[in-house]
Amino acid sequence: MAQSFHITSSIMGNSPLKPSNCCSGLAARLATATPVESAPDEAKCAERSERKKVIVVGAGISGLRAASILHSHGCEVVVLEARDRIGGRILTSRTENRVRDIGAAWMHETSQNSLVELVPRLSIPYYYDDGAPLYFTRDGRAGSQFKAKKVADEFADYCTWYYQTHPDAEDRTVDEFAKEFVLQHKLITDDERCWAPQAVREVELWIGTSTDQASSRHLSYFITERNLYMKGGYDRIVDWTAASLTKDPAIIRLGHHVQRVEWKEDGKELAGVHYTDAAGNAALIEGDAVVMTVPLGVYHHNLISFNPPLPSDIQEGISKFSYGALGKIFFEFTDVFWSKDNDQFIFYPSPTDEFEHSSASSVHSNASMSSMGEKDNILNYATVTINLWIMTGSKELCVQIAEPLTQRIEAMKDSEEIYRFFEPLFKLLRIEPYKALPKLVSVETTHWTQDPLAGYGTYSADKVGDNPLLFMEALENHKNSRLQFAGEHCTRIANGCVHGAFKTGETAAENLLRTFGIPYQASDVVSLK
Ligand SMILES: Cc1cc2nc3c(=O)[nH]c(=O)nc-3n(C[C@H](O)[C@H](O)[C@H](O)COP(=O)(O)OP(=O)(O)OC[C@H]3O[C@@H](n4cnc5c(N)ncnc54)[C@H](O)[C@@H]3O)c2cc1C
């Protein structure tokens, strides 16, 4: 799979290509130094009108799905992928002893997730890691009478209701709104009032951004769903999606970094995609249509340009939709020192001084600890720690963090420094607190926030003031365009998730097939229809 295909490679069955002067007015406008892959003569023009060619930018799950559907409907498909692998934000690292997902690891919304169907079909080992978690504060394990989490759930319900019944109400940060909610709540205890906004922060580890940035209006609070951990590796889903494409090595072209897209709404002229290949050579490939599947953050950073510029509604939609950053840090130890009975350990940082005083709480000791300004202590952040021992038998914990901490940890180079930062959390998770922590074997952090191909983040997030529906409306306005968009950010259903991204690939392909006049026929177990 990890091969790189060059524009002049013999596997394409073509000799090195030169700019077309036949079907493409576009090619004539482009720099003659750039090699062009297009239909160079009349015969090919006739052929082209029968067989549509689509360039898919990005070989993540959405790009692969779009490409496989177009391919199965007789289109010529080329997938340009800048990395030396497929899968994008699905990245499974495998060693002899373990499987580790650095990107997506769970199938969410299992009752509505069509990809779940593939788990038994492909015999992928799995685990529903949604057994009762343990909750921790700085004082240790919270007992079963710790109701802050229930108040947080109540706040999430209130939030949904509030914006449904007050559609014109101003958007506010989740943090601010949660604090107001508990202050006005007459039926909760002072401790619950103090701790509930901290418990709300658990959502940070879902949405990948801090509650002081997240939008209340668009709060995605999907903590109650079932989640299936892909113990056998998420790459199995990627490989299944790509199976029909990898049979022909000319389709997926790794190491092909796209810089610019030339397109025409009317489709009379070919679209052109400029890229550099793995050897650094600049080239152009033309097609009847383009499917863009790069992450939202790639557009935010203007890493790809469009000529003409993208329609204004698409541009506005992109600008009113944010991108977050979930981080994962894998710690392997010589021994298991944490509870073997629980799937996850959820830590809530102590309430802030300011909030504690205003709510006259009884949790003085906790609050004073966080007010010490210990920025270098993980216990000032909400975390969800995954018990990988229970799932895979490895003596590992995976700590999940959200931005802005993610950026900071992912920038750290020294494992020792990273470990020191997280050590207070591990001390808290010990089932035998009098014993020293066992030896650390290895540390691995994610690096998505440093990765331009991931758009310097992990997935889209609704921040205060965002209006993600604008982008959805814009996509709908342009559903007949030869320039289609797919990816996790192109849906409100399962937004940010693998299955959401997968379906957007289907939708983009379906849109193009309709434009080409090719009837869409769903043919596999996970199709839309
Ligand atoms: C840390 C992390 C944890 C996650 N956890 C979960 C989870 O548990 N469950 C879940 O459902 N989802 C999860 N997600 C989200 C999920 O991984 C994504 O929603 C999904 O994989 C996105 O697929 P995509 O096709 O939209 O984008 P990508 O997978 O990002 O595909 C886009 C492709 O475009 C390529 N590209 C970018 N720029 C260029 C360029 N200029 N030229 C050519 N190619 C380019 C990229 O290399 C990439 O391969 C997680 C993501 C991360 C990062």
The ligand as an ORCA input file, in Angstrom:
! r2SCAN-3c Opt
* xyz 0 1
  C      -7.081     11.818     17.688
  C      -8.365     11.535     16.956
  C      -9.327     10.743     17.562
  C     -10.519     10.462     16.907
  N     -11.402      9.602     17.465
  C     -12.482      9.205     16.760
  C     -13.269      8.109     17.199
  O     -12.958      7.473     18.206
  N     -14.358      7.773     16.469
  C     -14.703      8.424     15.321
  O     -15.707      8.074     14.702
  N     -13.928      9.434     14.848
  C     -12.830      9.816     15.532
  N     -11.998     10.769     15.028
  C     -12.398     11.477     13.808
  C     -12.163     10.654     12.550
  O     -10.864     10.138     12.569
  C     -12.378     11.549     11.366
  O     -13.665     12.138     11.441
  C     -12.307     10.835     10.014
  O     -11.291      9.882      9.985
  C     -12.083     11.909      8.979
  O     -12.030     11.353      7.692
  P     -11.953     12.342      6.440
  O     -11.968     11.514      5.237
  O     -12.975     13.405      6.599
  O     -10.573     13.111      6.607
  P      -9.003     12.555      6.658
  O      -9.052     11.205      7.236
  O      -8.280     13.587      7.336
  O      -8.690     12.477      5.128
  C      -8.240     13.596      4.423
  C      -6.992     13.215      3.654
  O      -6.571     14.359      2.909
  C      -5.157     14.332      2.867
  N      -4.669     15.662      2.531
  C      -4.654     16.768      3.298
  N      -4.126     17.796      2.615
  C      -3.794     17.326      1.383
  C      -3.218     17.904      0.235
  N      -2.867     19.201      0.185
  N      -3.024     17.112     -0.852
  C      -3.367     15.804     -0.844
  N      -3.919     15.206      0.223
  C      -4.132     15.960      1.326
  C      -4.778     13.900      4.272
  O      -3.465     13.407      4.325
  C      -5.826     12.833      4.561
  O      -5.380     11.543      4.224
  C     -10.777     11.029     15.635
  C      -9.809     11.814     15.023
  C      -8.607     12.044     15.659
  C      -7.541     12.808     14.936
*
